[in-house]
Amino acid sequence: MSTAVGWAAVTRTFLPLAGLLLLFPAYGLFLILDAKLLSDWRYRLLDAWVKKEIELRSFCEAVRAIPTLPKETLQSMLATLPSVGDLPTEQPISSSIREATAAERP
């Protein structure tokens, strides 16, 4: 930051400061797009869960087993999903209860 201000003072031009000012909107846009991507991922996953195409417990365990994924990011993403207990508890959950659970926002 101080480099941009110094360079603007030396060259007496606004261009280095304009680049610095663009960082804030760019970061805000990144956060908005990241939230939308996470929301879409969660929606698709819960839609498959409501249709009983996947079991969340098995999915979470399988994804956690991949060592190359960043653990903290993965934990944050999986925390947005409903906690369904163990697999024998999850399997008999009816579609209507799954729909109601999926409709809740994290």
Biotite code that builds the C-alpha atoms (Angstrom):
import biotite.structure as struc

atoms = struc.array([
    struc.Atom([0.000, 0.000, 0.000], chain_id="A", res_id=1, res_name="MET", atom_name="CA", element="C"),
    struc.Atom([2.731, 2.451, 0.916], chain_id="A", res_id=2, res_name="SER", atom_name="CA", element="C"),
    struc.Atom([4.510, 1.547, -2.311], chain_id="A", res_id=3, res_name="THR", atom_name="CA", element="C"),
    struc.Atom([1.478, 2.623, -4.358], chain_id="A", res_id=4, res_name="ALA", atom_name="CA", element="C"),
    struc.Atom([1.223, 5.898, -2.444], chain_id="A", res_id=5, res_name="VAL", atom_name="CA", element="C"),
    struc.Atom([4.966, 6.505, -2.800], chain_id="A", res_id=6, res_name="GLY", atom_name="CA", element="C"),
    struc.Atom([4.930, 5.710, -6.507], chain_id="A", res_id=7, res_name="TRP", atom_name="CA", element="C"),
    struc.Atom([1.945, 8.041, -7.010], chain_id="A", res_id=8, res_name="ALA", atom_name="CA", element="C"),
    struc.Atom([3.837, 10.844, -5.233], chain_id="A", res_id=9, res_name="ALA", atom_name="CA", element="C"),
    struc.Atom([7.037, 10.267, -7.235], chain_id="A", res_id=10, res_name="VAL", atom_name="CA", element="C"),
    struc.Atom([5.338, 10.070, -10.632], chain_id="A", res_id=11, res_name="THR", atom_name="CA", element="C"),
    struc.Atom([2.623, 12.597, -9.734], chain_id="A", res_id=12, res_name="ARG", atom_name="CA", element="C"),
    struc.Atom([-0.026, 10.406, -11.263], chain_id="A", res_id=13, res_name="THR", atom_name="CA", element="C"),
    struc.Atom([-3.247, 8.897, -9.953], chain_id="A", res_id=14, res_name="PHE", atom_name="CA", element="C"),
    struc.Atom([-2.861, 5.536, -11.732], chain_id="A", res_id=15, res_name="LEU", atom_name="CA", element="C"),
    struc.Atom([-1.092, 3.661, -8.881], chain_id="A", res_id=16, res_name="PRO", atom_name="CA", element="C"),
    struc.Atom([-3.787, 4.798, -6.439], chain_id="A", res_id=17, res_name="LEU", atom_name="CA", element="C"),
    struc.Atom([-6.544, 3.735, -8.826], chain_id="A", res_id=18, res_name="ALA", atom_name="CA", element="C"),
    struc.Atom([-5.154, 0.213, -8.778], chain_id="A", res_id=19, res_name="GLY", atom_name="CA", element="C"),
    struc.Atom([-5.104, 0.298, -4.998], chain_id="A", res_id=20, res_name="LEU", atom_name="CA", element="C"),
    struc.Atom([-8.703, 1.514, -4.858], chain_id="A", res_id=21, res_name="LEU", atom_name="CA", element="C"),
    struc.Atom([-9.810, -1.359, -7.114], chain_id="A", res_id=22, res_name="LEU", atom_name="CA", element="C"),
    struc.Atom([-8.659, -3.913, -4.533], chain_id="A", res_id=23, res_name="LEU", atom_name="CA", element="C"),
    struc.Atom([-11.665, -3.336, -2.273], chain_id="A", res_id=24, res_name="PHE", atom_name="CA", element="C"),
    struc.Atom([-14.380, -3.870, -4.918], chain_id="A", res_id=25, res_name="PRO", atom_name="CA", element="C"),
    struc.Atom([-12.456, -6.846, -6.310], chain_id="A", res_id=26, res_name="ALA", atom_name="CA", element="C"),
    struc.Atom([-12.298, -8.439, -2.864], chain_id="A", res_id=27, res_name="TYR", atom_name="CA", element="C"),
    struc.Atom([-15.997, -7.752, -2.287], chain_id="A", res_id=28, res_name="GLY", atom_name="CA", element="C"),
    struc.Atom([-16.858, -9.342, -5.630], chain_id="A", res_id=29, res_name="LEU", atom_name="CA", element="C"),
    struc.Atom([-14.762, -12.376, -4.713], chain_id="A", res_id=30, res_name="PHE", atom_name="CA", element="C"),
    struc.Atom([-16.660, -12.787, -1.427], chain_id="A", res_id=31, res_name="LEU", atom_name="CA", element="C"),
    struc.Atom([-20.037, -12.504, -3.172], chain_id="A", res_id=32, res_name="ILE", atom_name="CA", element="C"),
    struc.Atom([-19.098, -15.054, -5.846], chain_id="A", res_id=33, res_name="LEU", atom_name="CA", element="C"),
    struc.Atom([-17.648, -17.413, -3.232], chain_id="A", res_id=34, res_name="ASP", atom_name="CA", element="C"),
    struc.Atom([-20.863, -17.262, -1.171], chain_id="A", res_id=35, res_name="ALA", atom_name="CA", element="C"),
    struc.Atom([-22.949, -17.953, -4.291], chain_id="A", res_id=36, res_name="LYS", atom_name="CA", element="C"),
    struc.Atom([-20.751, -20.904, -5.236], chain_id="A", res_id=37, res_name="LEU", atom_name="CA", element="C"),
    struc.Atom([-21.088, -22.381, -1.749], chain_id="A", res_id=38, res_name="LEU", atom_name="CA", element="C"),
    struc.Atom([-24.844, -21.827, -1.769], chain_id="A", res_id=39, res_name="SER", atom_name="CA", element="C"),
    struc.Atom([-25.212, -23.547, -5.155], chain_id="A", res_id=40, res_name="ASP", atom_name="CA", element="C"),
    struc.Atom([-23.060, -26.476, -3.979], chain_id="A", res_id=41, res_name="TRP", atom_name="CA", element="C"),
    struc.Atom([-25.158, -26.836, -0.840], chain_id="A", res_id=42, res_name="ARG", atom_name="CA", element="C"),
    struc.Atom([-28.423, -26.619, -2.805], chain_id="A", res_id=43, res_name="TYR", atom_name="CA", element="C"),
    struc.Atom([-27.384, -29.334, -5.282], chain_id="A", res_id=44, res_name="ARG", atom_name="CA", element="C"),
    struc.Atom([-26.176, -31.591, -2.487], chain_id="A", res_id=45, res_name="LEU", atom_name="CA", element="C"),
    struc.Atom([-29.323, -31.180, -0.389], chain_id="A", res_id=46, res_name="LEU", atom_name="CA", element="C"),
    struc.Atom([-31.513, -31.663, -3.455], chain_id="A", res_id=47, res_name="ASP", atom_name="CA", element="C"),
    struc.Atom([-29.867, -35.039, -4.048], chain_id="A", res_id=48, res_name="ALA", atom_name="CA", element="C"),
    struc.Atom([-30.265, -35.854, -0.335], chain_id="A", res_id=49, res_name="TRP", atom_name="CA", element="C"),
    struc.Atom([-33.993, -35.032, -0.397], chain_id="A", res_id=50, res_name="VAL", atom_name="CA", element="C"),
    struc.Atom([-34.400, -37.360, -3.400], chain_id="A", res_id=51, res_name="LYS", atom_name="CA", element="C"),
    struc.Atom([-32.486, -40.036, -1.414], chain_id="A", res_id=52, res_name="LYS", atom_name="CA", element="C"),
    struc.Atom([-29.807, -40.219, -4.087], chain_id="A", res_id=53, res_name="GLU", atom_name="CA", element="C"),
    struc.Atom([-27.027, -39.758, -1.515], chain_id="A", res_id=54, res_name="ILE", atom_name="CA", element="C"),
    struc.Atom([-26.582, -40.082, 2.235], chain_id="A", res_id=55, res_name="GLU", atom_name="CA", element="C"),
    struc.Atom([-24.986, -37.046, 3.860], chain_id="A", res_id=56, res_name="LEU", atom_name="CA", element="C"),
    struc.Atom([-23.154, -39.038, 6.527], chain_id="A", res_id=57, res_name="ARG", atom_name="CA", element="C"),
    struc.Atom([-21.427, -41.234, 3.928], chain_id="A", res_id=58, res_name="SER", atom_name="CA", element="C"),
    struc.Atom([-20.698, -38.240, 1.709], chain_id="A", res_id=59, res_name="PHE", atom_name="CA", element="C"),
    struc.Atom([-19.086, -36.282, 4.545], chain_id="A", res_id=60, res_name="CYS", atom_name="CA", element="C"),
    struc.Atom([-16.963, -39.249, 5.596], chain_id="A", res_id=61, res_name="GLU", atom_name="CA", element="C"),
    struc.Atom([-15.852, -39.881, 2.018], chain_id="A", res_id=62, res_name="ALA", atom_name="CA", element="C"),
    struc.Atom([-14.906, -36.252, 1.412], chain_id="A", res_id=63, res_name="VAL", atom_name="CA", element="C"),
    struc.Atom([-13.033, -36.011, 4.724], chain_id="A", res_id=64, res_name="ARG", atom_name="CA", element="C"),
    struc.Atom([-10.975, -39.046, 3.677], chain_id="A", res_id=65, res_name="ALA", atom_name="CA", element="C"),
    struc.Atom([-9.416, -37.143, 0.745], chain_id="A", res_id=66, res_name="ILE", atom_name="CA", element="C"),
    struc.Atom([-6.063, -35.946, 2.135], chain_id="A", res_id=67, res_name="PRO", atom_name="CA", element="C"),
    struc.Atom([-5.389, -33.320, -0.543], chain_id="A", res_id=68, res_name="THR", atom_name="CA", element="C"),
    struc.Atom([-8.408, -31.161, 0.355], chain_id="A", res_id=69, res_name="LEU", atom_name="CA", element="C"),
    struc.Atom([-7.773, -28.289, 2.797], chain_id="A", res_id=70, res_name="PRO", atom_name="CA", element="C"),
    struc.Atom([-9.141, -29.464, 6.155], chain_id="A", res_id=71, res_name="LYS", atom_name="CA", element="C"),
    struc.Atom([-10.344, -26.112, 7.549], chain_id="A", res_id=72, res_name="GLU", atom_name="CA", element="C"),
    struc.Atom([-12.127, -25.117, 4.344], chain_id="A", res_id=73, res_name="THR", atom_name="CA", element="C"),
    struc.Atom([-13.706, -28.548, 4.047], chain_id="A", res_id=74, res_name="LEU", atom_name="CA", element="C"),
    struc.Atom([-14.896, -28.487, 7.664], chain_id="A", res_id=75, res_name="GLN", atom_name="CA", element="C"),
    struc.Atom([-16.475, -25.055, 7.111], chain_id="A", res_id=76, res_name="SER", atom_name="CA", element="C"),
    struc.Atom([-18.293, -26.251, 4.003], chain_id="A", res_id=77, res_name="MET", atom_name="CA", element="C"),
    struc.Atom([-19.548, -29.440, 5.627], chain_id="A", res_id=78, res_name="LEU", atom_name="CA", element="C"),
    struc.Atom([-20.712, -27.470, 8.681], chain_id="A", res_id=79, res_name="ALA", atom_name="CA", element="C"),
    struc.Atom([-23.366, -25.817, 6.481], chain_id="A", res_id=80, res_name="THR", atom_name="CA", element="C"),
    struc.Atom([-24.996, -29.226, 5.955], chain_id="A", res_id=81, res_name="LEU", atom_name="CA", element="C"),
    struc.Atom([-27.525, -30.649, 8.439], chain_id="A", res_id=82, res_name="PRO", atom_name="CA", element="C"),
    struc.Atom([-26.223, -33.037, 11.059], chain_id="A", res_id=83, res_name="SER", atom_name="CA", element="C"),
    struc.Atom([-28.018, -36.333, 10.508], chain_id="A", res_id=84, res_name="VAL", atom_name="CA", element="C"),
    struc.Atom([-26.312, -38.631, 12.979], chain_id="A", res_id=85, res_name="GLY", atom_name="CA", element="C"),
    struc.Atom([-25.079, -42.040, 11.954], chain_id="A", res_id=86, res_name="ASP", atom_name="CA", element="C"),
    struc.Atom([-26.089, -43.901, 8.796], chain_id="A", res_id=87, res_name="LEU", atom_name="CA", element="C"),
    struc.Atom([-28.807, -46.152, 10.367], chain_id="A", res_id=88, res_name="PRO", atom_name="CA", element="C"),
    struc.Atom([-30.434, -43.027, 11.816], chain_id="A", res_id=89, res_name="THR", atom_name="CA", element="C"),
    struc.Atom([-30.264, -41.117, 8.526], chain_id="A", res_id=90, res_name="GLU", atom_name="CA", element="C"),
    struc.Atom([-31.639, -43.742, 6.157], chain_id="A", res_id=91, res_name="GLN", atom_name="CA", element="C"),
    struc.Atom([-35.229, -43.908, 7.482], chain_id="A", res_id=92, res_name="PRO", atom_name="CA", element="C"),
    struc.Atom([-35.695, -40.109, 7.458], chain_id="A", res_id=93, res_name="ILE", atom_name="CA", element="C"),
    struc.Atom([-38.744, -39.381, 5.295], chain_id="A", res_id=94, res_name="SER", atom_name="CA", element="C"),
    struc.Atom([-38.619, -37.144, 2.235], chain_id="A", res_id=95, res_name="SER", atom_name="CA", element="C"),
    struc.Atom([-40.888, -34.544, 3.856], chain_id="A", res_id=96, res_name="SER", atom_name="CA", element="C"),
    struc.Atom([-38.557, -34.200, 6.840], chain_id="A", res_id=97, res_name="ILE", atom_name="CA", element="C"),
    struc.Atom([-35.595, -34.038, 4.482], chain_id="A", res_id=98, res_name="ARG", atom_name="CA", element="C"),
    struc.Atom([-37.312, -31.247, 2.513], chain_id="A", res_id=99, res_name="GLU", atom_name="CA", element="C"),
    struc.Atom([-38.009, -29.275, 5.685], chain_id="A", res_id=100, res_name="ALA", atom_name="CA", element="C"),
    struc.Atom([-34.430, -29.735, 6.859], chain_id="A", res_id=101, res_name="THR", atom_name="CA", element="C"),
    struc.Atom([-33.021, -28.729, 3.485], chain_id="A", res_id=102, res_name="ALA", atom_name="CA", element="C"),
    struc.Atom([-35.198, -25.596, 3.429], chain_id="A", res_id=103, res_name="ALA", atom_name="CA", element="C"),
    struc.Atom([-33.442, -24.245, 6.534], chain_id="A", res_id=104, res_name="GLU", atom_name="CA", element="C"),
    struc.Atom([-30.616, -21.826, 5.874], chain_id="A", res_id=105, res_name="ARG", atom_name="CA", element="C"),
    struc.Atom([-27.300, -22.362, 7.664], chain_id="A", res_id=106, res_name="PRO", atom_name="CA", element="C"),
])
